[in-house]
Amino acid sequence: MQSYAKNLIYEHNLTDFDVFIACFPIFYTTFAEKSVEIKKNTYNYMIEIIEKYFPNLTEEQKKQFEALDALYRDWNSKINVISRKDIDNLYEHHVLHSLAIAKAIHFRPGTEILDFGCGGGFPGIPLAILFPECKFKLIDGTGKKIRVCNEVATAINLQNLKAEHLRGEDEKGKYDFVVSRAVMQLPDLMKIIKKNFKQKGQNALPNGLLCLKGGNLKEELKQYFKISEITPLSTFFDEEWFSQDKQLVYVPA
C-alpha cells in the first residue's frame, strides 16, 4: 500500500490529499475486511467456548446459541439489557455463566423450571436452549426486559419457554426447580419461592433452588449452612473470570 501511494505521488505529481482520496476505497475495503475477520474470529471463539463444555449440541442448538450475539447487541442498543461495557463478553459472562447450572444437574425431560428475576433472559434462555424437552417460565418485575426475553425466544424459535411480567410474590405455579442469578439475598428469595416447589421430584437432585451468586456467602447462607451446597464455578470452567468468587448455590425445597 505504501509503495502504491509513493508511485502515485512520483508519477502524477499528486499532493498527499490527492493520494488519500485515490487510495481511500482501498483503505476502507482493507479495514472493513479486517474488521469482519476480527469479528468472525472473536465470534467463533465465543461459540467454541460453549461447545468446549457442551460438545453434544445439535445443529439447531448451535444456531440458537449463535443467534444470541446479534439479537442481544440489537436489543442492547435500545434497552440496557446487559451492561454496554460487558456486551462483548456475552458468551462467557452471561451464556456460559448461565449454563453452569447445567454442569450441576442434567434436567430430565418434562422438568419444569422457574427463572426468578430473569432480567434479559439469563439463566433461563441458555438453559431452555440446552434442555428443549423441559419447560421454562421466566418472570421479572421489569416489563421491557420481559419483552426482550419473548422477542429473543421467538427469533430463535424457542418453543419451551414463556416469559411474563410478574412479581415473584404473584407467581402461583409449581415447579421442580427455581433458578436465579443473584437477584436478592437468599433468605428473602427462599421466603418468596417456597410456595412454588412441587412436592414430588423427578431428577437425581431433589427439587430446590439453583442460584448463581458471587462474593462471600457465609453470612447470607448462615441459616441454610447444613442443607445448602456451594460449588465454585471454577470447578466447571477453566476461564479466569470464573475463578473470581463465582459460585453455584443449591438449596433444597
C-alpha positions as semicolon CSV with decimal commas, in nm:
position;residue;x (nm);y (nm);z (nm)
1;M;0,000;0,000;0,000
2;Q;0,283;0,244;0,084
3;S;0,466;0,174;-0,244
4;Y;0,139;0,221;-0,435
5;A;0,093;0,563;-0,275
6;K;0,455;0,664;-0,343
7;N;0,419;0,571;-0,711
8;L;0,111;0,789;-0,739
9;I;0,299;1,087;-0,595
10;Y;0,605;1,034;-0,816
11;E;0,431;0,958;-1,147
12;H;0,145;1,206;-1,127
13;N;0,286;1,484;-0,906
14;L;-0,004;1,448;-0,662
15;T;-0,046;1,602;-0,318
16;D;-0,091;1,393;-0,006
17;F;-0,461;1,479;-0,009
18;D;-0,496;1,363;-0,370
19;V;-0,333;1,034;-0,276
20;F;-0,565;0,994;0,023
21;I;-0,872;1,042;-0,198
22;A;-0,734;0,800;-0,458
23;C;-0,648;0,534;-0,201
24;F;-0,949;0,575;0,028
25;P;-1,157;0,295;-0,133
26;I;-0,863;0,057;-0,092
27;F;-0,800;0,167;0,269
28;Y;-1,170;0,134;0,351
29;T;-1,206;-0,209;0,190
30;T;-0,898;-0,340;0,369
31;F;-1,017;-0,201;0,702
32;A;-1,367;-0,345;0,654
33;E;-1,229;-0,687;0,563
34;K;-1,004;-0,687;0,870
35;S;-1,294;-0,580;1,093
36;V;-1,513;-0,862;0,963
37;E;-1,227;-1,108;1,008
38;I;-1,165;-0,997;1,368
39;K;-1,535;-1,008;1,449
40;K;-1,569;-1,352;1,290
41;N;-1,271;-1,490;1,481
42;T;-1,396;-1,346;1,811
43;Y;-1,747;-1,473;1,737
44;N;-1,623;-1,823;1,654
45;Y;-1,413;-1,824;1,969
46;M;-1,714;-1,744;2,184
47;I;-1,922;-2,019;2,024
48;E;-1,633;-2,258;2,076
49;I;-1,643;-2,176;2,448
50;I;-1,994;-2,323;2,465
51;E;-1,901;-2,631;2,262
52;K;-1,589;-2,680;2,474
53;Y;-1,807;-2,771;2,772
54;F;-2,118;-2,893;2,591
55;P;-1,987;-3,092;2,293
56;N;-2,311;-3,272;2,209
57;L;-2,510;-2,974;2,085
58;T;-2,741;-3,033;1,791
59;E;-2,714;-2,812;1,483
60;E;-3,036;-2,640;1,589
61;Q;-2,892;-2,560;1,932
62;K;-2,571;-2,427;1,778
63;K;-2,773;-2,195;1,554
64;Q;-2,978;-2,075;1,851
65;F;-2,670;-2,000;2,059
66;E;-2,502;-1,829;1,763
67;A;-2,805;-1,606;1,706
68;L;-2,788;-1,461;2,058
69;D;-2,496;-1,231;1,976
70;A;-2,672;-1,024;1,710
71;L;-3,005;-1,031;1,894
72;Y;-2,868;-0,903;2,224
73;R;-2,649;-0,642;2,055
74;D;-2,955;-0,511;1,874
75;W;-3,172;-0,502;2,186
76;N;-2,890;-0,357;2,393
77;S;-2,875;-0,061;2,156
78;K;-3,239;0,014;2,250
79;I;-3,265;-0,108;2,610
80;N;-2,994;-0,153;2,871
81;V;-3,036;-0,531;2,893
82;I;-2,668;-0,604;2,957
83;S;-2,403;-0,358;3,068
84;R;-2,277;-0,196;2,750
85;K;-1,923;-0,248;2,876
86;D;-1,995;-0,620;2,903
87;I;-2,179;-0,696;2,579
88;D;-1,856;-0,819;2,416
89;N;-1,838;-1,080;2,692
90;L;-2,190;-1,208;2,627
91;Y;-2,095;-1,572;2,576
92;E;-1,858;-1,604;2,869
93;H;-2,014;-1,377;3,133
94;H;-2,379;-1,447;3,055
95;V;-2,441;-1,753;2,836
96;L;-2,174;-1,984;2,979
97;H;-2,231;-1,842;3,326
98;S;-2,598;-1,942;3,298
99;L;-2,502;-2,289;3,179
100;A;-2,306;-2,354;3,498
101;I;-2,638;-2,483;3,631
102;A;-2,633;-2,750;3,360
103;K;-2,295;-2,872;3,485
104;A;-2,453;-2,944;3,825
105;I;-2,768;-3,115;3,701
106;H;-2,896;-3,263;3,376
107;F;-3,267;-3,183;3,388
108;R;-3,481;-3,478;3,285
109;P;-3,740;-3,431;3,007
110;G;-4,058;-3,279;3,146
111;T;-3,883;-3,090;3,426
112;E;-4,045;-2,752;3,493
113;I;-3,816;-2,463;3,584
114;L;-3,892;-2,109;3,700
115;D;-3,636;-1,836;3,630
116;F;-3,698;-1,584;3,909
117;G;-3,590;-1,230;3,818
118;C;-3,473;-1,326;3,471
119;G;-3,370;-0,978;3,356
120;G;-3,293;-1,006;2,986
121;G;-3,321;-1,384;2,989
122;F;-3,038;-1,525;3,199
123;P;-3,007;-1,800;3,303
124;G;-3,341;-1,906;3,152
125;I;-3,280;-1,866;2,778
126;P;-2,945;-2,050;2,758
127;L;-3,087;-2,331;2,974
128;A;-3,400;-2,354;2,760
129;I;-3,181;-2,392;2,451
130;L;-2,981;-2,668;2,617
131;F;-3,286;-2,853;2,753
132;P;-3,552;-2,837;2,478
133;E;-3,763;-3,109;2,642
134;C;-3,802;-2,911;2,966
135;K;-4,045;-2,627;3,033
136;F;-3,921;-2,285;3,141
137;K;-4,110;-1,987;3,275
138;L;-3,925;-1,657;3,313
139;I;-4,059;-1,380;3,534
140;D;-3,935;-1,030;3,609
141;G;-4,079;-0,710;3,751
142;T;-3,947;-0,501;3,459
143;G;-4,176;-0,523;3,158
144;K;-3,927;-0,409;2,894
145;K;-3,687;-0,688;2,988
146;I;-3,965;-0,945;2,958
147;R;-4,034;-0,809;2,612
148;V;-3,670;-0,877;2,520
149;C;-3,698;-1,233;2,651
150;N;-4,008;-1,306;2,446
151;E;-3,868;-1,143;2,132
152;V;-3,539;-1,335;2,158
153;A;-3,726;-1,662;2,220
154;T;-3,946;-1,601;1,916
155;A;-3,649;-1,508;1,697
156;I;-3,467;-1,835;1,771
157;N;-3,786;-2,046;1,771
158;L;-3,753;-2,138;2,137
159;Q;-4,087;-2,308;2,198
160;N;-4,031;-2,443;2,550
161;L;-4,014;-2,102;2,716
162;K;-4,254;-1,826;2,807
163;A;-4,177;-1,502;2,985
164;E;-4,421;-1,297;3,190
165;H;-4,411;-0,954;3,351
166;L;-4,480;-1,063;3,706
167;R;-4,355;-1,010;4,060
168;G;-4,230;-1,323;4,232
169;E;-4,486;-1,283;4,510
170;D;-4,763;-1,315;4,250
171;E;-4,632;-1,629;4,079
172;K;-4,863;-1,918;4,175
173;G;-4,723;-2,203;3,963
174;K;-4,547;-2,514;4,092
175;Y;-4,202;-2,608;3,964
176;D;-3,932;-2,867;4,013
177;F;-3,658;-2,605;4,031
178;V;-3,620;-2,231;4,064
179;V;-3,311;-2,078;3,904
180;S;-3,177;-1,728;3,955
181;R;-2,875;-1,502;3,913
182;A;-2,806;-1,301;4,230
183;V;-3,149;-1,136;4,235
184;M;-3,164;-1,083;4,611
185;Q;-3,041;-1,220;4,942
186;L;-3,109;-1,594;4,959
187;P;-3,321;-1,588;5,279
188;D;-3,551;-1,330;5,118
189;L;-3,565;-1,527;4,795
190;M;-3,647;-1,855;4,970
191;K;-3,935;-1,691;5,158
192;I;-4,093;-1,588;4,828
193;I;-4,039;-1,908;4,629
194;K;-4,109;-2,173;4,894
195;K;-4,471;-2,178;4,771
196;N;-4,359;-2,260;4,416
197;F;-4,193;-2,600;4,460
198;K;-4,358;-2,927;4,365
199;Q;-4,352;-3,181;4,644
200;K;-4,255;-3,475;4,423
201;G;-3,932;-3,461;4,224
202;Q;-3,822;-3,643;3,911
203;N;-3,450;-3,563;3,893
204;A;-3,140;-3,706;4,060
205;L;-3,118;-3,382;4,259
206;P;-3,417;-3,312;4,487
207;N;-3,632;-3,013;4,391
208;G;-3,494;-2,681;4,506
209;L;-3,323;-2,353;4,426
210;L;-3,017;-2,327;4,199
211;C;-2,874;-1,978;4,227
212;L;-2,565;-1,819;4,072
213;K;-2,401;-1,593;4,328
214;G;-2,075;-1,410;4,389
215;G;-1,869;-1,297;4,685
216;N;-1,858;-1,419;5,043
217;L;-2,181;-1,604;5,121
218;K;-2,104;-1,706;5,480
219;E;-2,348;-1,465;5,644
220;E;-2,612;-1,491;5,371
221;L;-2,625;-1,871;5,394
222;K;-2,598;-1,895;5,771
223;Q;-2,946;-2,039;5,822
224;Y;-2,902;-2,280;5,530
225;F;-2,549;-2,388;5,618
226;K;-2,637;-2,751;5,696
227;I;-2,852;-2,813;5,390
228;S;-2,706;-2,593;5,115
229;E;-2,434;-2,689;4,870
230;I;-2,189;-2,432;4,731
231;T;-1,985;-2,513;4,421
232;P;-1,722;-2,271;4,283
233;L;-1,775;-2,221;3,911
234;S;-1,404;-2,282;3,858
235;T;-1,496;-2,646;3,923
236;F;-1,684;-2,642;3,592
237;F;-1,499;-2,388;3,377
238;D;-1,129;-2,303;3,346
239;E;-1,163;-1,946;3,213
240;E;-1,010;-1,697;3,457
241;W;-1,332;-1,499;3,501
242;F;-1,496;-1,796;3,674
243;S;-1,227;-1,812;3,942
244;Q;-1,331;-1,474;4,083
245;D;-1,559;-1,579;4,371
246;K;-1,836;-1,702;4,143
247;Q;-2,043;-1,985;4,282
248;L;-2,349;-2,201;4,230
249;V;-2,566;-2,241;4,539
250;Y;-2,815;-2,524;4,575
251;V;-3,079;-2,513;4,848
252;P;-3,331;-2,800;4,860
253;A;-3,700;-2,707;4,878
